[in-house]
Amino acid sequence: MVGRIRRCPSDGSYTLNFFCPHCGNQTRTAHPARYSPQDRYGKYRRRIRYG
């Protein structure tokens, strides 16, 4: 188990496990990525994501 809470994308339940106990799908972290004002690659990520 990990100390950070995770969320199942299919049914929306929260857990600490890497796999959802309800449906068995892989969970994702529920927290956004850490922000840094000195982000060197932010403009490239935004270009890929938003076009």
PDB file of N, CA, C and O in Angstrom:
ATOM      1  N   MET A   1       0.829  -1.191   0.000  1.00  0.00           N
ATOM      2  CA  MET A   1       0.000   0.000   0.000  1.00  0.00           C
ATOM      3  C   MET A   1       0.868   1.249   0.000  1.00  0.00           C
ATOM      4  O   MET A   1       2.000   1.235   0.485  1.00  0.00           O
ATOM      5  N   VAL A   2       0.339   2.296  -0.534  1.00  0.00           N
ATOM      6  CA  VAL A   2       1.040   3.569  -0.635  1.00  0.00           C
ATOM      7  C   VAL A   2       0.321   4.579   0.248  1.00  0.00           C
ATOM      8  O   VAL A   2      -0.870   4.428   0.517  1.00  0.00           O
ATOM      9  N   GLY A   3       1.022   5.594   0.694  1.00  0.00           N
ATOM     10  CA  GLY A   3       0.440   6.584   1.578  1.00  0.00           C
ATOM     11  C   GLY A   3      -0.442   7.612   0.892  1.00  0.00           C
ATOM     12  O   GLY A   3      -1.129   8.372   1.574  1.00  0.00           O
ATOM     13  N   ARG A   4      -0.445   7.663  -0.433  1.00  0.00           N
ATOM     14  CA  ARG A   4      -1.247   8.663  -1.141  1.00  0.00           C
ATOM     15  C   ARG A   4      -2.529   8.022  -1.640  1.00  0.00           C
ATOM     16  O   ARG A   4      -2.536   6.879  -2.097  1.00  0.00           O
ATOM     17  N   ILE A   5      -3.600   8.770  -1.545  1.00  0.00           N
ATOM     18  CA  ILE A   5      -4.905   8.256  -1.953  1.00  0.00           C
ATOM     19  C   ILE A   5      -4.970   8.168  -3.477  1.00  0.00           C
ATOM     20  O   ILE A   5      -4.416   9.015  -4.179  1.00  0.00           O
ATOM     21  N   ARG A   6      -5.642   7.152  -3.977  1.00  0.00           N
ATOM     22  CA  ARG A   6      -5.769   6.906  -5.402  1.00  0.00           C
ATOM     23  C   ARG A   6      -7.245   6.810  -5.755  1.00  0.00           C
ATOM     24  O   ARG A   6      -8.080   6.534  -4.894  1.00  0.00           O
ATOM     25  N   ARG A   7      -7.564   7.039  -7.030  1.00  0.00           N
ATOM     26  CA  ARG A   7      -8.961   7.058  -7.481  1.00  0.00           C
ATOM     27  C   ARG A   7      -9.117   6.138  -8.685  1.00  0.00           C
ATOM     28  O   ARG A   7      -8.264   6.114  -9.572  1.00  0.00           O
ATOM     29  N   CYS A   8     -10.199   5.391  -8.711  1.00  0.00           N
ATOM     30  CA  CYS A   8     -10.514   4.514  -9.835  1.00  0.00           C
ATOM     31  C   CYS A   8     -11.195   5.352 -10.918  1.00  0.00           C
ATOM     32  O   CYS A   8     -12.197   6.005 -10.629  1.00  0.00           O
ATOM     33  N   PRO A   9     -10.683   5.356 -12.162  1.00  0.00           N
ATOM     34  CA  PRO A   9     -11.288   6.172 -13.216  1.00  0.00           C
ATOM     35  C   PRO A   9     -12.635   5.636 -13.705  1.00  0.00           C
ATOM     36  O   PRO A   9     -13.432   6.394 -14.256  1.00  0.00           O
ATOM     37  N   SER A  10     -12.900   4.349 -13.513  1.00  0.00           N
ATOM     38  CA  SER A  10     -14.145   3.788 -14.042  1.00  0.00           C
ATOM     39  C   SER A  10     -15.334   3.986 -13.106  1.00  0.00           C
ATOM     40  O   SER A  10     -16.411   4.373 -13.560  1.00  0.00           O
ATOM     41  N   ASP A  11     -15.162   3.731 -11.821  1.00  0.00           N
ATOM     42  CA  ASP A  11     -16.313   3.880 -10.926  1.00  0.00           C
ATOM     43  C   ASP A  11     -16.188   5.039  -9.943  1.00  0.00           C
ATOM     44  O   ASP A  11     -17.133   5.317  -9.205  1.00  0.00           O
ATOM     45  N   GLY A  12     -15.032   5.728  -9.916  1.00  0.00           N
ATOM     46  CA  GLY A  12     -14.882   6.932  -9.102  1.00  0.00           C
ATOM     47  C   GLY A  12     -14.642   6.692  -7.624  1.00  0.00           C
ATOM     48  O   GLY A  12     -14.703   7.637  -6.837  1.00  0.00           O
ATOM     49  N   SER A  13     -14.370   5.462  -7.222  1.00  0.00           N
ATOM     50  CA  SER A  13     -14.136   5.198  -5.810  1.00  0.00           C
ATOM     51  C   SER A  13     -12.683   5.509  -5.445  1.00  0.00           C
ATOM     52  O   SER A  13     -11.799   5.457  -6.300  1.00  0.00           O
ATOM     53  N   TYR A  14     -12.447   5.827  -4.199  1.00  0.00           N
ATOM     54  CA  TYR A  14     -11.123   6.166  -3.696  1.00  0.00           C
ATOM     55  C   TYR A  14     -10.583   5.010  -2.876  1.00  0.00           C
ATOM     56  O   TYR A  14     -11.332   4.344  -2.161  1.00  0.00           O
ATOM     57  N   THR A  15      -9.270   4.769  -2.981  1.00  0.00           N
ATOM     58  CA  THR A  15      -8.622   3.682  -2.267  1.00  0.00           C
ATOM     59  C   THR A  15      -7.143   4.007  -2.115  1.00  0.00           C
ATOM     60  O   THR A  15      -6.660   4.973  -2.705  1.00  0.00           O
ATOM     61  N   LEU A  16      -6.426   3.222  -1.341  1.00  0.00           N
ATOM     62  CA  LEU A  16      -4.979   3.352  -1.226  1.00  0.00           C
ATOM     63  C   LEU A  16      -4.253   2.300  -2.061  1.00  0.00           C
ATOM     64  O   LEU A  16      -3.025   2.312  -2.137  1.00  0.00           O
ATOM     65  N   ASN A  17      -4.991   1.401  -2.680  1.00  0.00           N
ATOM     66  CA  ASN A  17      -4.413   0.305  -3.455  1.00  0.00           C
ATOM     67  C   ASN A  17      -4.161   0.719  -4.899  1.00  0.00           C
ATOM     68  O   ASN A  17      -4.732   1.696  -5.382  1.00  0.00           O
ATOM     69  N   PHE A  18      -3.300  -0.035  -5.585  1.00  0.00           N
ATOM     70  CA  PHE A  18      -3.015   0.220  -6.986  1.00  0.00           C
ATOM     71  C   PHE A  18      -4.125  -0.302  -7.893  1.00  0.00           C
ATOM     72  O   PHE A  18      -4.228   0.112  -9.048  1.00  0.00           O
ATOM     73  N   PHE A  19      -4.954  -1.205  -7.380  1.00  0.00           N
ATOM     74  CA  PHE A  19      -6.081  -1.745  -8.132  1.00  0.00           C
ATOM     75  C   PHE A  19      -7.364  -1.553  -7.330  1.00  0.00           C
ATOM     76  O   PHE A  19      -7.366  -1.710  -6.109  1.00  0.00           O
ATOM     77  N   CYS A  20      -8.449  -1.215  -8.011  1.00  0.00           N
ATOM     78  CA  CYS A  20      -9.727  -0.943  -7.362  1.00  0.00           C
ATOM     79  C   CYS A  20     -10.276  -2.216  -6.733  1.00  0.00           C
ATOM     80  O   CYS A  20     -10.329  -3.246  -7.405  1.00  0.00           O
ATOM     81  N   PRO A  21     -10.688  -2.182  -5.460  1.00  0.00           N
ATOM     82  CA  PRO A  21     -11.237  -3.367  -4.825  1.00  0.00           C
ATOM     83  C   PRO A  21     -12.631  -3.730  -5.336  1.00  0.00           C
ATOM     84  O   PRO A  21     -13.083  -4.857  -5.133  1.00  0.00           O
ATOM     85  N   HIS A  22     -13.319  -2.795  -5.997  1.00  0.00           N
ATOM     86  CA  HIS A  22     -14.673  -3.048  -6.481  1.00  0.00           C
ATOM     87  C   HIS A  22     -14.682  -3.653  -7.879  1.00  0.00           C
ATOM     88  O   HIS A  22     -15.362  -4.649  -8.127  1.00  0.00           O
ATOM     89  N   CYS A  23     -13.918  -3.041  -8.802  1.00  0.00           N
ATOM     90  CA  CYS A  23     -13.980  -3.490 -10.196  1.00  0.00           C
ATOM     91  C   CYS A  23     -12.675  -4.116 -10.678  1.00  0.00           C
ATOM     92  O   CYS A  23     -12.675  -4.776 -11.717  1.00  0.00           O
ATOM     93  N   GLY A  24     -11.570  -3.938  -9.970  1.00  0.00           N
ATOM     94  CA  GLY A  24     -10.305  -4.550 -10.347  1.00  0.00           C
ATOM     95  C   GLY A  24      -9.477  -3.751 -11.337  1.00  0.00           C
ATOM     96  O   GLY A  24      -8.396  -4.200 -11.718  1.00  0.00           O
ATOM     97  N   ASN A  25      -9.941  -2.581 -11.772  1.00  0.00           N
ATOM     98  CA  ASN A  25      -9.177  -1.749 -12.699  1.00  0.00           C
ATOM     99  C   ASN A  25      -8.034  -1.056 -11.973  1.00  0.00           C
ATOM    100  O   ASN A  25      -8.052  -0.914 -10.751  1.00  0.00           O
ATOM    101  N   GLN A  26      -7.044  -0.628 -12.742  1.00  0.00           N
ATOM    102  CA  GLN A  26      -5.910   0.082 -12.167  1.00  0.00           C
ATOM    103  C   GLN A  26      -6.333   1.488 -11.770  1.00  0.00           C
ATOM    104  O   GLN A  26      -7.058   2.152 -12.511  1.00  0.00           O
ATOM    105  N   THR A  27      -5.882   1.949 -10.597  1.00  0.00           N
ATOM    106  CA  THR A  27      -6.245   3.274 -10.098  1.00  0.00           C
ATOM    107  C   THR A  27      -5.183   4.293 -10.491  1.00  0.00           C
ATOM    108  O   THR A  27      -4.063   3.931 -10.853  1.00  0.00           O
ATOM    109  N   ARG A  28      -5.546   5.568 -10.416  1.00  0.00           N
ATOM    110  CA  ARG A  28      -4.633   6.682 -10.679  1.00  0.00           C
ATOM    111  C   ARG A  28      -4.530   7.527  -9.426  1.00  0.00           C
ATOM    112  O   ARG A  28      -5.387   7.460  -8.545  1.00  0.00           O
ATOM    113  N   THR A  29      -3.484   8.317  -9.353  1.00  0.00           N
ATOM    114  CA  THR A  29      -3.352   9.203  -8.209  1.00  0.00           C
ATOM    115  C   THR A  29      -4.462  10.260  -8.265  1.00  0.00           C
ATOM    116  O   THR A  29      -4.848  10.706  -9.345  1.00  0.00           O
ATOM    117  N   ALA A  30      -4.959  10.647  -7.116  1.00  0.00           N
ATOM    118  CA  ALA A  30      -6.051  11.617  -7.052  1.00  0.00           C
ATOM    119  C   ALA A  30      -5.531  13.041  -6.954  1.00  0.00           C
ATOM    120  O   ALA A  30      -6.316  13.989  -6.953  1.00  0.00           O
ATOM    121  N   HIS A  31      -4.213  13.203  -6.872  1.00  0.00           N
ATOM    122  CA  HIS A  31      -3.613  14.516  -6.698  1.00  0.00           C
ATOM    123  C   HIS A  31      -3.059  15.030  -8.019  1.00  0.00           C
ATOM    124  O   HIS A  31      -2.568  14.238  -8.823  1.00  0.00           O
ATOM    125  N   PRO A  32      -3.125  16.336  -8.262  1.00  0.00           N
ATOM    126  CA  PRO A  32      -2.527  16.878  -9.494  1.00  0.00           C
ATOM    127  C   PRO A  32      -1.004  16.868  -9.399  1.00  0.00           C
ATOM    128  O   PRO A  32      -0.440  16.727  -8.314  1.00  0.00           O
ATOM    129  N   ALA A  33      -0.358  17.018 -10.530  1.00  0.00           N
ATOM    130  CA  ALA A  33       1.103  17.073 -10.553  1.00  0.00           C
ATOM    131  C   ALA A  33       1.584  18.327  -9.818  1.00  0.00           C
ATOM    132  O   ALA A  33       0.889  19.343  -9.782  1.00  0.00           O
ATOM    133  N   ARG A  34       2.749  18.243  -9.249  1.00  0.00           N
ATOM    134  CA  ARG A  34       3.315  19.362  -8.515  1.00  0.00           C
ATOM    135  C   ARG A  34       3.641  20.503  -9.478  1.00  0.00           C
ATOM    136  O   ARG A  34       4.155  20.272 -10.573  1.00  0.00           O
ATOM    137  N   TYR A  35       3.340  21.729  -9.067  1.00  0.00           N
ATOM    138  CA  TYR A  35       3.577  22.908  -9.906  1.00  0.00           C
ATOM    139  C   TYR A  35       4.904  23.551  -9.539  1.00  0.00           C
ATOM    140  O   TYR A  35       5.247  23.674  -8.363  1.00  0.00           O
ATOM    141  N   SER A  36       5.634  23.955 -10.549  1.00  0.00           N
ATOM    142  CA  SER A  36       6.874  24.674 -10.333  1.00  0.00           C
ATOM    143  C   SER A  36       6.936  25.852 -11.306  1.00  0.00           C
ATOM    144  O   SER A  36       6.724  25.651 -12.502  1.00  0.00           O
ATOM    145  N   PRO A  37       7.218  27.072 -10.840  1.00  0.00           N
ATOM    146  CA  PRO A  37       7.321  28.201 -11.758  1.00  0.00           C
ATOM    147  C   PRO A  37       8.520  28.076 -12.700  1.00  0.00           C
ATOM    148  O   PRO A  37       8.535  28.706 -13.757  1.00  0.00           O
ATOM    149  N   GLN A  38       9.520  27.278 -12.339  1.00  0.00           N
ATOM    150  CA  GLN A  38      10.685  27.072 -13.184  1.00  0.00           C
ATOM    151  C   GLN A  38      10.523  25.836 -14.073  1.00  0.00           C
ATOM    152  O   GLN A  38      11.519  25.207 -14.429  1.00  0.00           O
ATOM    153  N   ASP A  39       9.311  25.484 -14.431  1.00  0.00           N
ATOM    154  CA  ASP A  39       9.036  24.304 -15.245  1.00  0.00           C
ATOM    155  C   ASP A  39       9.569  24.512 -16.657  1.00  0.00           C
ATOM    156  O   ASP A  39       9.029  25.314 -17.419  1.00  0.00           O
ATOM    157  N   ARG A  40      10.634  23.783 -17.003  1.00  0.00           N
ATOM    158  CA  ARG A  40      11.269  23.963 -18.306  1.00  0.00           C
ATOM    159  C   ARG A  40      10.460  23.377 -19.450  1.00  0.00           C
ATOM    160  O   ARG A  40      10.557  23.856 -20.580  1.00  0.00           O
ATOM    161  N   TYR A  41       9.674  22.362 -19.182  1.00  0.00           N
ATOM    162  CA  TYR A  41       8.978  21.643 -20.244  1.00  0.00           C
ATOM    163  C   TYR A  41       7.474  21.889 -20.249  1.00  0.00           C
ATOM    164  O   TYR A  41       6.745  21.202 -20.964  1.00  0.00           O
ATOM    165  N   GLY A  42       7.000  22.842 -19.476  1.00  0.00           N
ATOM    166  CA  GLY A  42       5.576  23.130 -19.386  1.00  0.00           C
ATOM    167  C   GLY A  42       4.966  23.570 -20.701  1.00  0.00           C
ATOM    168  O   GLY A  42       3.849  23.169 -21.028  1.00  0.00           O
ATOM    169  N   LYS A  43       5.680  24.389 -21.462  1.00  0.00           N
ATOM    170  CA  LYS A  43       5.116  24.857 -22.728  1.00  0.00           C
ATOM    171  C   LYS A  43       4.946  23.718 -23.722  1.00  0.00           C
ATOM    172  O   LYS A  43       4.026  23.744 -24.540  1.00  0.00           O
ATOM    173  N   TYR A  44       5.817  22.721 -23.664  1.00  0.00           N
ATOM    174  CA  TYR A  44       5.682  21.572 -24.565  1.00  0.00           C
ATOM    175  C   TYR A  44       4.495  20.691 -24.171  1.00  0.00           C
ATOM    176  O   TYR A  44       3.763  20.204 -25.032  1.00  0.00           O
ATOM    177  N   ARG A  45       4.309  20.490 -22.854  1.00  0.00           N
ATOM    178  CA  ARG A  45       3.157  19.700 -22.387  1.00  0.00           C
ATOM    179  C   ARG A  45       1.841  20.390 -22.740  1.00  0.00           C
ATOM    180  O   ARG A  45       0.882  19.743 -23.161  1.00  0.00           O
ATOM    181  N   ARG A  46       1.808  21.709 -22.563  1.00  0.00           N
ATOM    182  CA  ARG A  46       0.593  22.441 -22.913  1.00  0.00           C
ATOM    183  C   ARG A  46       0.329  22.412 -24.405  1.00  0.00           C
ATOM    184  O   ARG A  46      -0.827  22.339 -24.823  1.00  0.00           O
ATOM    185  N   ARG A  47       1.368  22.466 -25.212  1.00  0.00           N
ATOM    186  CA  ARG A  47       1.214  22.405 -26.663  1.00  0.00           C
ATOM    187  C   ARG A  47       0.655  21.049 -27.100  1.00  0.00           C
ATOM    188  O   ARG A  47      -0.201  20.986 -27.983  1.00  0.00           O
ATOM    189  N   ILE A  48       1.126  19.989 -26.498  1.00  0.00           N
ATOM    190  CA  ILE A  48       0.623  18.643 -26.829  1.00  0.00           C
ATOM    191  C   ILE A  48      -0.813  18.485 -26.364  1.00  0.00           C
ATOM    192  O   ILE A  48      -1.651  17.944 -27.086  1.00  0.00           O
ATOM    193  N   ARG A  49      -1.093  18.951 -25.175  1.00  0.00           N
ATOM    194  CA  ARG A  49      -2.431  18.743 -24.604  1.00  0.00           C
ATOM    195  C   ARG A  49      -3.503  19.622 -25.252  1.00  0.00           C
ATOM    196  O   ARG A  49      -4.604  19.146 -25.532  1.00  0.00           O
ATOM    197  N   TYR A  50      -3.193  20.892 -25.490  1.00  0.00           N
ATOM    198  CA  TYR A  50      -4.202  21.822 -25.967  1.00  0.00           C
ATOM    199  C   TYR A  50      -4.081  22.173 -27.443  1.00  0.00           C
ATOM    200  O   TYR A  50      -4.918  22.895 -27.983  1.00  0.00           O
ATOM    201  N   GLY A  51      -3.065  21.676 -28.082  1.00  0.00           N
ATOM    202  CA  GLY A  51      -2.942  21.849 -29.526  1.00  0.00           C
ATOM    203  C   GLY A  51      -2.287  23.071 -29.996  1.00  0.00           C
ATOM    204  O   GLY A  51      -2.154  23.275 -31.203  1.00  0.00           O
TER     205      GLY A  51
END
